[in-house]
Amino acid sequence: MKNLRLLATILSTAAILSAADAAQRLQTAAESFMEVMDTPDRSIPQELLAKAECVIIVPNLKKGAFIIGAKYGKGFATCRKEGGVG
């Protein structure tokens, strides 16, 4: 019974930490997007954004390669609904 209570406590704590982590990652992703869009020579063209079906932002993407390549990061994706709204 103690093990079951301990597991429930760990899972509820992990869920709270995940929610807080997701909120922080969303804030970081929004700041990264605004930073790119505020830079005139590096911003994403508006006509390209207007045609895009989805946008994926991974602020702290880590890349590495030695014979094969790898990428790791956590971010957010948003896609338009059917009909192009959103």
PyMOL Python script that loads the backbone (N, CA, C, O; Angstrom):
from pymol import cmd

cmd.read_pdbstr("""\
ATOM      1  N   MET A   1       0.820  -1.193   0.000  1.00  0.00           N
ATOM      2  CA  MET A   1       0.000   0.000   0.000  1.00  0.00           C
ATOM      3  C   MET A   1       0.868   1.263   0.000  1.00  0.00           C
ATOM      4  O   MET A   1       0.543   2.249  -0.662  1.00  0.00           O
ATOM      5  N   LYS A   2       1.988   1.221   0.758  1.00  0.00           N
ATOM      6  CA  LYS A   2       2.886   2.369   0.779  1.00  0.00           C
ATOM      7  C   LYS A   2       3.459   2.628  -0.608  1.00  0.00           C
ATOM      8  O   LYS A   2       3.598   3.778  -1.026  1.00  0.00           O
ATOM      9  N   ASN A   3       3.791   1.549  -1.319  1.00  0.00           N
ATOM     10  CA  ASN A   3       4.351   1.695  -2.663  1.00  0.00           C
ATOM     11  C   ASN A   3       3.352   2.345  -3.606  1.00  0.00           C
ATOM     12  O   ASN A   3       3.725   3.159  -4.450  1.00  0.00           O
ATOM     13  N   LEU A   4       2.088   1.988  -3.462  1.00  0.00           N
ATOM     14  CA  LEU A   4       1.048   2.559  -4.315  1.00  0.00           C
ATOM     15  C   LEU A   4       0.885   4.054  -4.037  1.00  0.00           C
ATOM     16  O   LEU A   4       0.726   4.841  -4.970  1.00  0.00           O
ATOM     17  N   ARG A   5       0.921   4.452  -2.763  1.00  0.00           N
ATOM     18  CA  ARG A   5       0.821   5.869  -2.414  1.00  0.00           C
ATOM     19  C   ARG A   5       2.030   6.647  -2.916  1.00  0.00           C
ATOM     20  O   ARG A   5       1.899   7.767  -3.410  1.00  0.00           O
ATOM     21  N   LEU A   6       3.208   6.042  -2.784  1.00  0.00           N
ATOM     22  CA  LEU A   6       4.427   6.680  -3.265  1.00  0.00           C
ATOM     23  C   LEU A   6       4.368   6.880  -4.776  1.00  0.00           C
ATOM     24  O   LEU A   6       4.738   7.942  -5.277  1.00  0.00           O
ATOM     25  N   LEU A   7       3.904   5.863  -5.503  1.00  0.00           N
ATOM     26  CA  LEU A   7       3.780   5.971  -6.955  1.00  0.00           C
ATOM     27  C   LEU A   7       2.790   7.065  -7.334  1.00  0.00           C
ATOM     28  O   LEU A   7       3.047   7.841  -8.255  1.00  0.00           O
ATOM     29  N   ALA A   8       1.657   7.136  -6.631  1.00  0.00           N
ATOM     30  CA  ALA A   8       0.668   8.174  -6.920  1.00  0.00           C
ATOM     31  C   ALA A   8       1.234   9.565  -6.657  1.00  0.00           C
ATOM     32  O   ALA A   8       0.969  10.495  -7.417  1.00  0.00           O
ATOM     33  N   THR A   9       2.005   9.712  -5.592  1.00  0.00           N
ATOM     34  CA  THR A   9       2.626  11.000  -5.277  1.00  0.00           C
ATOM     35  C   THR A   9       3.631  11.393  -6.342  1.00  0.00           C
ATOM     36  O   THR A   9       3.664  12.547  -6.769  1.00  0.00           O
ATOM     37  N   ILE A  10       4.447  10.449  -6.775  1.00  0.00           N
ATOM     38  CA  ILE A  10       5.446  10.719  -7.812  1.00  0.00           C
ATOM     39  C   ILE A  10       4.765  11.119  -9.115  1.00  0.00           C
ATOM     40  O   ILE A  10       5.186  12.073  -9.769  1.00  0.00           O
ATOM     41  N   LEU A  11       3.716  10.395  -9.497  1.00  0.00           N
ATOM     42  CA  LEU A  11       3.019  10.706 -10.755  1.00  0.00           C
ATOM     43  C   LEU A  11       2.348  12.072 -10.701  1.00  0.00           C
ATOM     44  O   LEU A  11       2.381  12.808 -11.688  1.00  0.00           O
ATOM     45  N   SER A  12       1.742  12.427  -9.577  1.00  0.00           N
ATOM     46  CA  SER A  12       1.087  13.740  -9.493  1.00  0.00           C
ATOM     47  C   SER A  12       2.123  14.863  -9.498  1.00  0.00           C
ATOM     48  O   SER A  12       1.885  15.922 -10.081  1.00  0.00           O
ATOM     49  N   THR A  13       3.258  14.643  -8.861  1.00  0.00           N
ATOM     50  CA  THR A  13       4.331  15.640  -8.877  1.00  0.00           C
ATOM     51  C   THR A  13       4.885  15.799 -10.283  1.00  0.00           C
ATOM     52  O   THR A  13       5.152  16.918 -10.721  1.00  0.00           O
ATOM     53  N   ALA A  14       5.062  14.688 -10.997  1.00  0.00           N
ATOM     54  CA  ALA A  14       5.568  14.741 -12.372  1.00  0.00           C
ATOM     55  C   ALA A  14       4.597  15.489 -13.275  1.00  0.00           C
ATOM     56  O   ALA A  14       5.027  16.238 -14.152  1.00  0.00           O
ATOM     57  N   ALA A  15       3.297  15.302 -13.077  1.00  0.00           N
ATOM     58  CA  ALA A  15       2.299  16.006 -13.895  1.00  0.00           C
ATOM     59  C   ALA A  15       2.355  17.504 -13.655  1.00  0.00           C
ATOM     60  O   ALA A  15       2.239  18.287 -14.598  1.00  0.00           O
ATOM     61  N   ILE A  16       2.533  17.913 -12.401  1.00  0.00           N
ATOM     62  CA  ILE A  16       2.628  19.341 -12.080  1.00  0.00           C
ATOM     63  C   ILE A  16       3.887  19.934 -12.697  1.00  0.00           C
ATOM     64  O   ILE A  16       3.850  21.024 -13.268  1.00  0.00           O
ATOM     65  N   LEU A  17       5.005  19.216 -12.582  1.00  0.00           N
ATOM     66  CA  LEU A  17       6.249  19.704 -13.168  1.00  0.00           C
ATOM     67  C   LEU A  17       6.162  19.777 -14.682  1.00  0.00           C
ATOM     68  O   LEU A  17       6.700  20.705 -15.286  1.00  0.00           O
ATOM     69  N   SER A  18       5.491  18.811 -15.310  1.00  0.00           N
ATOM     70  CA  SER A  18       5.334  18.829 -16.769  1.00  0.00           C
ATOM     71  C   SER A  18       4.508  20.024 -17.221  1.00  0.00           C
ATOM     72  O   SER A  18       4.828  20.653 -18.230  1.00  0.00           O
ATOM     73  N   ALA A  19       3.460  20.340 -16.494  1.00  0.00           N
ATOM     74  CA  ALA A  19       2.628  21.494 -16.845  1.00  0.00           C
ATOM     75  C   ALA A  19       3.414  22.790 -16.702  1.00  0.00           C
ATOM     76  O   ALA A  19       3.317  23.676 -17.551  1.00  0.00           O
ATOM     77  N   ALA A  20       4.186  22.901 -15.636  1.00  0.00           N
ATOM     78  CA  ALA A  20       4.998  24.097 -15.449  1.00  0.00           C
ATOM     79  C   ALA A  20       6.074  24.189 -16.521  1.00  0.00           C
ATOM     80  O   ALA A  20       6.363  25.276 -17.020  1.00  0.00           O
ATOM     81  N   ASP A  21       6.667  23.055 -16.879  1.00  0.00           N
ATOM     82  CA  ASP A  21       7.680  23.014 -17.927  1.00  0.00           C
ATOM     83  C   ASP A  21       7.076  23.399 -19.276  1.00  0.00           C
ATOM     84  O   ASP A  21       7.694  24.134 -20.046  1.00  0.00           O
ATOM     85  N   ALA A  22       5.882  22.910 -19.561  1.00  0.00           N
ATOM     86  CA  ALA A  22       5.223  23.240 -20.828  1.00  0.00           C
ATOM     87  C   ALA A  22       4.910  24.727 -20.912  1.00  0.00           C
ATOM     88  O   ALA A  22       5.072  25.336 -21.969  1.00  0.00           O
ATOM     89  N   ALA A  23       4.466  25.310 -19.819  1.00  0.00           N
ATOM     90  CA  ALA A  23       4.169  26.745 -19.818  1.00  0.00           C
ATOM     91  C   ALA A  23       5.441  27.552 -20.063  1.00  0.00           C
ATOM     92  O   ALA A  23       5.419  28.533 -20.806  1.00  0.00           O
ATOM     93  N   GLN A  24       6.539  27.149 -19.447  1.00  0.00           N
ATOM     94  CA  GLN A  24       7.813  27.843 -19.636  1.00  0.00           C
ATOM     95  C   GLN A  24       8.311  27.677 -21.071  1.00  0.00           C
ATOM     96  O   GLN A  24       8.807  28.631 -21.671  1.00  0.00           O
ATOM     97  N   ARG A  25       8.179  26.463 -21.624  1.00  0.00           N
ATOM     98  CA  ARG A  25       8.606  26.230 -23.006  1.00  0.00           C
ATOM     99  C   ARG A  25       7.771  27.041 -23.985  1.00  0.00           C
ATOM    100  O   ARG A  25       8.298  27.551 -24.973  1.00  0.00           O
ATOM    101  N   LEU A  26       6.461  27.168 -23.718  1.00  0.00           N
ATOM    102  CA  LEU A  26       5.599  27.964 -24.585  1.00  0.00           C
ATOM    103  C   LEU A  26       6.006  29.434 -24.545  1.00  0.00           C
ATOM    104  O   LEU A  26       6.034  30.097 -25.582  1.00  0.00           O
ATOM    105  N   GLN A  27       6.317  29.939 -23.373  1.00  0.00           N
ATOM    106  CA  GLN A  27       6.770  31.325 -23.234  1.00  0.00           C
ATOM    107  C   GLN A  27       8.075  31.542 -23.989  1.00  0.00           C
ATOM    108  O   GLN A  27       8.234  32.545 -24.684  1.00  0.00           O
ATOM    109  N   THR A  28       9.010  30.603 -23.852  1.00  0.00           N
ATOM    110  CA  THR A  28      10.294  30.710 -24.544  1.00  0.00           C
ATOM    111  C   THR A  28      10.106  30.645 -26.055  1.00  0.00           C
ATOM    112  O   THR A  28      10.756  31.386 -26.793  1.00  0.00           O
ATOM    113  N   ALA A  29       9.223  29.765 -26.521  1.00  0.00           N
ATOM    114  CA  ALA A  29       8.958  29.654 -27.953  1.00  0.00           C
ATOM    115  C   ALA A  29       8.350  30.944 -28.496  1.00  0.00           C
ATOM    116  O   ALA A  29       8.723  31.394 -29.580  1.00  0.00           O
ATOM    117  N   ALA A  30       7.427  31.537 -27.763  1.00  0.00           N
ATOM    118  CA  ALA A  30       6.806  32.792 -28.199  1.00  0.00           C
ATOM    119  C   ALA A  30       7.833  33.913 -28.252  1.00  0.00           C
ATOM    120  O   ALA A  30       7.834  34.709 -29.190  1.00  0.00           O
ATOM    121  N   GLU A  31       8.706  33.981 -27.253  1.00  0.00           N
ATOM    122  CA  GLU A  31       9.750  35.001 -27.257  1.00  0.00           C
ATOM    123  C   GLU A  31      10.712  34.814 -28.427  1.00  0.00           C
ATOM    124  O   GLU A  31      11.135  35.791 -29.044  1.00  0.00           O
ATOM    125  N   SER A  32      11.059  33.568 -28.733  1.00  0.00           N
ATOM    126  CA  SER A  32      11.956  33.297 -29.860  1.00  0.00           C
ATOM    127  C   SER A  32      11.328  33.711 -31.179  1.00  0.00           C
ATOM    128  O   SER A  32      11.993  34.297 -32.033  1.00  0.00           O
ATOM    129  N   PHE A  33      10.036  33.406 -31.348  1.00  0.00           N
ATOM    130  CA  PHE A  33       9.337  33.773 -32.576  1.00  0.00           C
ATOM    131  C   PHE A  33       9.266  35.289 -32.734  1.00  0.00           C
ATOM    132  O   PHE A  33       9.507  35.819 -33.819  1.00  0.00           O
ATOM    133  N   MET A  34       8.937  35.978 -31.653  1.00  0.00           N
ATOM    134  CA  MET A  34       8.857  37.439 -31.713  1.00  0.00           C
ATOM    135  C   MET A  34      10.230  38.054 -31.984  1.00  0.00           C
ATOM    136  O   MET A  34      10.331  39.058 -32.689  1.00  0.00           O
ATOM    137  N   GLU A  35      11.271  37.468 -31.436  1.00  0.00           N
ATOM    138  CA  GLU A  35      12.626  37.965 -31.672  1.00  0.00           C
ATOM    139  C   GLU A  35      13.004  37.841 -33.151  1.00  0.00           C
ATOM    140  O   GLU A  35      13.597  38.754 -33.726  1.00  0.00           O
ATOM    141  N   VAL A  36      12.659  36.709 -33.754  1.00  0.00           N
ATOM    142  CA  VAL A  36      12.950  36.520 -35.183  1.00  0.00           C
ATOM    143  C   VAL A  36      12.125  37.485 -36.026  1.00  0.00           C
ATOM    144  O   VAL A  36      12.647  38.084 -36.966  1.00  0.00           O
ATOM    145  N   MET A  37      10.859  37.641 -35.706  1.00  0.00           N
ATOM    146  CA  MET A  37       9.984  38.503 -36.504  1.00  0.00           C
ATOM    147  C   MET A  37      10.311  39.986 -36.327  1.00  0.00           C
ATOM    148  O   MET A  37      10.021  40.787 -37.216  1.00  0.00           O
ATOM    149  N   ASP A  38      10.904  40.362 -35.208  1.00  0.00           N
ATOM    150  CA  ASP A  38      11.262  41.763 -34.979  1.00  0.00           C
ATOM    151  C   ASP A  38      12.565  42.164 -35.670  1.00  0.00           C
ATOM    152  O   ASP A  38      12.868  43.354 -35.760  1.00  0.00           O
ATOM    153  N   THR A  39      13.332  41.206 -36.153  1.00  0.00           N
ATOM    154  CA  THR A  39      14.575  41.492 -36.855  1.00  0.00           C
ATOM    155  C   THR A  39      14.257  41.622 -38.348  1.00  0.00           C
ATOM    156  O   THR A  39      13.945  40.617 -38.986  1.00  0.00           O
ATOM    157  N   PRO A  40      14.324  42.817 -38.919  1.00  0.00           N
ATOM    158  CA  PRO A  40      13.880  43.026 -40.298  1.00  0.00           C
ATOM    159  C   PRO A  40      14.609  42.174 -41.335  1.00  0.00           C
ATOM    160  O   PRO A  40      13.983  41.683 -42.275  1.00  0.00           O
ATOM    161  N   ASP A  41      15.906  41.993 -41.184  1.00  0.00           N
ATOM    162  CA  ASP A  41      16.647  41.265 -42.213  1.00  0.00           C
ATOM    163  C   ASP A  41      16.584  39.743 -42.043  1.00  0.00           C
ATOM    164  O   ASP A  41      17.014  39.015 -42.938  1.00  0.00           O
ATOM    165  N   ARG A  42      16.063  39.250 -40.927  1.00  0.00           N
ATOM    166  CA  ARG A  42      16.000  37.805 -40.695  1.00  0.00           C
ATOM    167  C   ARG A  42      14.587  37.294 -40.489  1.00  0.00           C
ATOM    168  O   ARG A  42      14.400  36.098 -40.266  1.00  0.00           O
ATOM    169  N   SER A  43      13.586  38.161 -40.555  1.00  0.00           N
ATOM    170  CA  SER A  43      12.218  37.737 -40.270  1.00  0.00           C
ATOM    171  C   SER A  43      11.676  36.844 -41.390  1.00  0.00           C
ATOM    172  O   SER A  43      12.165  36.865 -42.519  1.00  0.00           O
ATOM    173  N   ILE A  44      10.665  36.068 -41.046  1.00  0.00           N
ATOM    174  CA  ILE A  44      10.012  35.194 -42.013  1.00  0.00           C
ATOM    175  C   ILE A  44       9.070  36.059 -42.842  1.00  0.00           C
ATOM    176  O   ILE A  44       8.265  36.800 -42.277  1.00  0.00           O
ATOM    177  N   PRO A  45       9.153  35.982 -44.170  1.00  0.00           N
ATOM    178  CA  PRO A  45       8.267  36.814 -45.005  1.00  0.00           C
ATOM    179  C   PRO A  45       6.786  36.537 -44.719  1.00  0.00           C
ATOM    180  O   PRO A  45       6.385  35.388 -44.538  1.00  0.00           O
ATOM    181  N   GLN A  46       5.989  37.596 -44.682  1.00  0.00           N
ATOM    182  CA  GLN A  46       4.569  37.463 -44.372  1.00  0.00           C
ATOM    183  C   GLN A  46       3.837  36.579 -45.380  1.00  0.00           C
ATOM    184  O   GLN A  46       2.937  35.828 -45.004  1.00  0.00           O
ATOM    185  N   GLU A  47       4.217  36.663 -46.666  1.00  0.00           N
ATOM    186  CA  GLU A  47       3.537  35.828 -47.662  1.00  0.00           C
ATOM    187  C   GLU A  47       3.825  34.340 -47.444  1.00  0.00           C
ATOM    188  O   GLU A  47       2.984  33.496 -47.754  1.00  0.00           O
ATOM    189  N   LEU A  48       5.001  34.017 -46.917  1.00  0.00           N
ATOM    190  CA  LEU A  48       5.332  32.630 -46.600  1.00  0.00           C
ATOM    191  C   LEU A  48       4.523  32.156 -45.384  1.00  0.00           C
ATOM    192  O   LEU A  48       4.022  31.032 -45.367  1.00  0.00           O
ATOM    193  N   LEU A  49       4.401  33.014 -44.378  1.00  0.00           N
ATOM    194  CA  LEU A  49       3.578  32.659 -43.216  1.00  0.00           C
ATOM    195  C   LEU A  49       2.113  32.506 -43.596  1.00  0.00           C
ATOM    196  O   LEU A  49       1.412  31.659 -43.043  1.00  0.00           O
ATOM    197  N   ALA A  50       1.648  33.325 -44.539  1.00  0.00           N
ATOM    198  CA  ALA A  50       0.248  33.249 -44.966  1.00  0.00           C
ATOM    199  C   ALA A  50      -0.049  31.929 -45.661  1.00  0.00           C
ATOM    200  O   ALA A  50      -1.172  31.430 -45.580  1.00  0.00           O
ATOM    201  N   LYS A  51       0.945  31.350 -46.350  1.00  0.00           N
ATOM    202  CA  LYS A  51       0.751  30.082 -47.061  1.00  0.00           C
ATOM    203  C   LYS A  51       1.029  28.864 -46.194  1.00  0.00           C
ATOM    204  O   LYS A  51       0.609  27.758 -46.534  1.00  0.00           O
ATOM    205  N   ALA A  52       1.732  29.047 -45.076  1.00  0.00           N
ATOM    206  CA  ALA A  52       2.160  27.918 -44.248  1.00  0.00           C
ATOM    207  C   ALA A  52       0.969  27.178 -43.644  1.00  0.00           C
ATOM    208  O   ALA A  52       0.018  27.794 -43.163  1.00  0.00           O
ATOM    209  N   GLU A  53       1.036  25.858 -43.677  1.00  0.00           N
ATOM    210  CA  GLU A  53       0.008  25.048 -43.028  1.00  0.00           C
ATOM    211  C   GLU A  53       0.313  24.876 -41.549  1.00  0.00           C
ATOM    212  O   GLU A  53      -0.600  24.855 -40.724  1.00  0.00           O
ATOM    213  N   CYS A  54       1.591  24.753 -41.210  1.00  0.00           N
ATOM    214  CA  CYS A  54       2.010  24.567 -39.820  1.00  0.00           C
ATOM    215  C   CYS A  54       3.268  25.379 -39.545  1.00  0.00           C
ATOM    216  O   CYS A  54       4.042  25.678 -40.455  1.00  0.00           O
ATOM    217  N   VAL A  55       3.460  25.728 -38.281  1.00  0.00           N
ATOM    218  CA  VAL A  55       4.674  26.394 -37.830  1.00  0.00           C
ATOM    219  C   VAL A  55       5.166  25.607 -36.620  1.00  0.00           C
ATOM    220  O   VAL A  55       4.400  25.308 -35.705  1.00  0.00           O
ATOM    221  N   ILE A  56       6.452  25.279 -36.630  1.00  0.00           N
ATOM    222  CA  ILE A  56       7.059  24.562 -35.516  1.00  0.00           C
ATOM    223  C   ILE A  56       8.190  25.422 -34.974  1.00  0.00           C
ATOM    224  O   ILE A  56       9.050  25.877 -35.728  1.00  0.00           O
ATOM    225  N   ILE A  57       8.183  25.640 -33.664  1.00  0.00           N
ATOM    226  CA  ILE A  57       9.217  26.453 -33.021  1.00  0.00           C
ATOM    227  C   ILE A  57       9.886  25.599 -31.950  1.00  0.00           C
ATOM    228  O   ILE A  57       9.235  25.120 -31.022  1.00  0.00           O
ATOM    229  N   VAL A  58      11.186  25.420 -32.093  1.00  0.00           N
ATOM    230  CA  VAL A  58      11.997  24.695 -31.119  1.00  0.00           C
ATOM    231  C   VAL A  58      13.130  25.641 -30.722  1.00  0.00           C
ATOM    232  O   VAL A  58      14.158  25.693 -31.397  1.00  0.00           O
ATOM    233  N   PRO A  59      12.947  26.392 -29.626  1.00  0.00           N
ATOM    234  CA  PRO A  59      13.899  27.449 -29.286  1.00  0.00           C
ATOM    235  C   PRO A  59      15.315  26.966 -28.988  1.00  0.00           C
ATOM    236  O   PRO A  59      16.276  27.618 -29.397  1.00  0.00           O
ATOM    237  N   ASN A  60      15.467  25.871 -28.305  1.00  0.00           N
ATOM    238  CA  ASN A  60      16.791  25.408 -27.892  1.00  0.00           C
ATOM    239  C   ASN A  60      17.160  24.107 -28.594  1.00  0.00           C
ATOM    240  O   ASN A  60      17.523  23.127 -27.944  1.00  0.00           O
ATOM    241  N   LEU A  61      17.067  24.100 -29.902  1.00  0.00           N
ATOM    242  CA  LEU A  61      17.385  22.905 -30.679  1.00  0.00           C
ATOM    243  C   LEU A  61      18.882  22.629 -30.598  1.00  0.00           C
ATOM    244  O   LEU A  61      19.713  23.505 -30.836  1.00  0.00           O
ATOM    245  N   LYS A  62      19.198  21.385 -30.256  1.00  0.00           N
ATOM    246  CA  LYS A  62      20.598  20.983 -30.183  1.00  0.00           C
ATOM    247  C   LYS A  62      20.881  20.049 -31.346  1.00  0.00           C
ATOM    248  O   LYS A  62      20.114  19.123 -31.609  1.00  0.00           O
ATOM    249  N   LYS A  63      21.982  20.295 -32.040  1.00  0.00           N
ATOM    250  CA  LYS A  63      22.358  19.484 -33.188  1.00  0.00           C
ATOM    251  C   LYS A  63      23.731  18.883 -32.950  1.00  0.00           C
ATOM    252  O   LYS A  63      24.584  19.476 -32.289  1.00  0.00           O
ATOM    253  N   GLY A  64      23.924  17.709 -33.496  1.00  0.00           N
ATOM    254  CA  GLY A  64      25.231  17.076 -33.412  1.00  0.00           C
ATOM    255  C   GLY A  64      25.388  16.093 -34.552  1.00  0.00           C
ATOM    256  O   GLY A  64      24.403  15.561 -35.065  1.00  0.00           O
ATOM    257  N   ALA A  65      26.615  15.854 -34.943  1.00  0.00           N
ATOM    258  CA  ALA A  65      26.855  14.904 -36.014  1.00  0.00           C
ATOM    259  C   ALA A  65      28.252  14.320 -35.904  1.00  0.00           C
ATOM    260  O   ALA A  65      29.223  15.031 -35.648  1.00  0.00           O
ATOM    261  N   PHE A  66      28.332  13.042 -36.098  1.00  0.00           N
ATOM    262  CA  PHE A  66      29.584  12.319 -36.249  1.00  0.00           C
ATOM    263  C   PHE A  66      29.208  11.058 -36.987  1.00  0.00           C
ATOM    264  O   PHE A  66      28.680  10.123 -36.385  1.00  0.00           O
ATOM    265  N   ILE A  67      29.462  11.014 -38.252  1.00  0.00           N
ATOM    266  CA  ILE A  67      29.042   9.972 -39.196  1.00  0.00           C
ATOM    267  C   ILE A  67      27.534  10.097 -39.469  1.00  0.00           C
ATOM    268  O   ILE A  67      27.137  10.176 -40.631  1.00  0.00           O
ATOM    269  N   ILE A  68      26.696  10.116 -38.440  1.00  0.00           N
ATOM    270  CA  ILE A  68      25.272  10.367 -38.632  1.00  0.00           C
ATOM    271  C   ILE A  68      24.895  11.598 -37.808  1.00  0.00           C
ATOM    272  O   ILE A  68      25.582  11.940 -36.846  1.00  0.00           O
ATOM    273  N   GLY A  69      23.827  12.246 -38.181  1.00  0.00           N
ATOM    274  CA  GLY A  69      23.413  13.462 -37.494  1.00  0.00           C
ATOM    275  C   GLY A  69      22.257  13.214 -36.544  1.00  0.00           C
ATOM    276  O   GLY A  69      21.518  12.238 -36.680  1.00  0.00           O
ATOM    277  N   ALA A  70      22.115  14.096 -35.596  1.00  0.00           N
ATOM    278  CA  ALA A  70      21.024  14.006 -34.633  1.00  0.00           C
ATOM    279  C   ALA A  70      20.605  15.410 -34.217  1.00  0.00           C
ATOM    280  O   ALA A  70      21.408  16.343 -34.211  1.00  0.00           O
ATOM    281  N   LYS A  71      19.332  15.537 -33.870  1.00  0.00           N
ATOM    282  CA  LYS A  71      18.791  16.793 -33.368  1.00  0.00           C
ATOM    283  C   LYS A  71      17.924  16.468 -32.165  1.00  0.00           C
ATOM    284  O   LYS A  71      17.238  15.447 -32.138  1.00  0.00           O
ATOM    285  N   TYR A  72      17.961  17.349 -31.166  1.00  0.00           N
ATOM    286  CA  TYR A  72      17.139  17.158 -29.982  1.00  0.00           C
ATOM    287  C   TYR A  72      16.626  18.510 -29.501  1.00  0.00           C
ATOM    288  O   TYR A  72      17.362  19.497 -29.489  1.00  0.00           O
ATOM    289  N   GLY A  73      15.385  18.542 -29.116  1.00  0.00           N
ATOM    290  CA  GLY A  73      14.825  19.758 -28.568  1.00  0.00           C
ATOM    291  C   GLY A  73      13.354  19.581 -28.284  1.00  0.00           C
ATOM    292  O   GLY A  73      12.718  18.655 -28.787  1.00  0.00           O
ATOM    293  N   LYS A  74      12.822  20.467 -27.480  1.00  0.00           N
ATOM    294  CA  LYS A  74      11.400  20.471 -27.172  1.00  0.00           C
ATOM    295  C   LYS A  74      10.856  21.821 -27.586  1.00  0.00           C
ATOM    296  O   LYS A  74      11.472  22.857 -27.334  1.00  0.00           O
ATOM    297  N   GLY A  75       9.700  21.802 -28.220  1.00  0.00           N
ATOM    298  CA  GLY A  75       9.108  23.043 -28.673  1.00  0.00           C
ATOM    299  C   GLY A  75       7.621  22.873 -28.883  1.00  0.00           C
ATOM    300  O   GLY A  75       6.993  22.018 -28.258  1.00  0.00           O
ATOM    301  N   PHE A  76       7.061  23.675 -29.749  1.00  0.00           N
ATOM    302  CA  PHE A  76       5.636  23.642 -30.016  1.00  0.00           C
ATOM    303  C   PHE A  76       5.368  23.717 -31.509  1.00  0.00           C
ATOM    304  O   PHE A  76       6.140  24.294 -32.274  1.00  0.00           O
ATOM    305  N   ALA A  77       4.253  23.118 -31.901  1.00  0.00           N
ATOM    306  CA  ALA A  77       3.792  23.166 -33.285  1.00  0.00           C
ATOM    307  C   ALA A  77       2.354  23.667 -33.286  1.00  0.00           C
ATOM    308  O   ALA A  77       1.569  23.337 -32.397  1.00  0.00           O
ATOM    309  N   THR A  78       2.023  24.451 -34.276  1.00  0.00           N
ATOM    310  CA  THR A  78       0.650  24.893 -34.451  1.00  0.00           C
ATOM    311  C   THR A  78       0.302  24.779 -35.932  1.00  0.00           C
ATOM    312  O   THR A  78       1.111  25.122 -36.794  1.00  0.00           O
ATOM    313  N   CYS A  79      -0.895  24.301 -36.220  1.00  0.00           N
ATOM    314  CA  CYS A  79      -1.337  24.108 -37.600  1.00  0.00           C
ATOM    315  C   CYS A  79      -2.686  24.779 -37.805  1.00  0.00           C
ATOM    316  O   CYS A  79      -3.467  24.959 -36.871  1.00  0.00           O
ATOM    317  N   ARG A  80      -2.932  25.143 -39.053  1.00  0.00           N
ATOM    318  CA  ARG A  80      -4.231  25.736 -39.399  1.00  0.00           C
ATOM    319  C   ARG A  80      -5.291  24.646 -39.447  1.00  0.00           C
ATOM    320  O   ARG A  80      -4.996  23.478 -39.705  1.00  0.00           O
ATOM    321  N   LYS A  81      -6.518  25.047 -39.197  1.00  0.00           N
ATOM    322  CA  LYS A  81      -7.653  24.133 -39.302  1.00  0.00           C
ATOM    323  C   LYS A  81      -8.033  24.011 -40.768  1.00  0.00           C
ATOM    324  O   LYS A  81      -7.524  24.750 -41.610  1.00  0.00           O
ATOM    325  N   GLU A  82      -8.917  23.089 -41.069  1.00  0.00           N
ATOM    326  CA  GLU A  82      -9.394  22.954 -42.441  1.00  0.00           C
ATOM    327  C   GLU A  82     -10.027  24.259 -42.895  1.00  0.00           C
ATOM    328  O   GLU A  82     -10.736  24.908 -42.125  1.00  0.00           O
ATOM    329  N   GLY A  83      -9.783  24.638 -44.108  1.00  0.00           N
ATOM    330  CA  GLY A  83     -10.294  25.893 -44.631  1.00  0.00           C
ATOM    331  C   GLY A  83      -9.318  27.033 -44.463  1.00  0.00           C
ATOM    332  O   GLY A  83      -9.596  28.156 -44.885  1.00  0.00           O
ATOM    333  N   GLY A  84      -8.152  26.757 -43.838  1.00  0.00           N
ATOM    334  CA  GLY A  84      -7.110  27.764 -43.723  1.00  0.00           C
ATOM    335  C   GLY A  84      -7.277  28.742 -42.575  1.00  0.00           C
ATOM    336  O   GLY A  84      -6.550  29.732 -42.508  1.00  0.00           O
ATOM    337  N   VAL A  85      -8.222  28.492 -41.662  1.00  0.00           N
ATOM    338  CA  VAL A  85      -8.383  29.397 -40.524  1.00  0.00           C
ATOM    339  C   VAL A  85      -7.447  29.012 -39.394  1.00  0.00           C
ATOM    340  O   VAL A  85      -7.083  27.846 -39.242  1.00  0.00           O
ATOM    341  N   GLY A  86      -7.064  29.994 -38.612  1.00  0.00           N
ATOM    342  CA  GLY A  86      -6.216  29.696 -37.448  1.00  0.00           C
ATOM    343  C   GLY A  86      -4.851  30.305 -37.592  1.00  0.00           C
ATOM    344  O   GLY A  86      -4.011  30.153 -36.705  1.00  0.00           O
TER     345      GLY A  86
END
""", "prot")
cmd.dss("prot")
cmd.show_as("cartoon", "prot")
cmd.util.cbc("prot")
cmd.orient("prot")
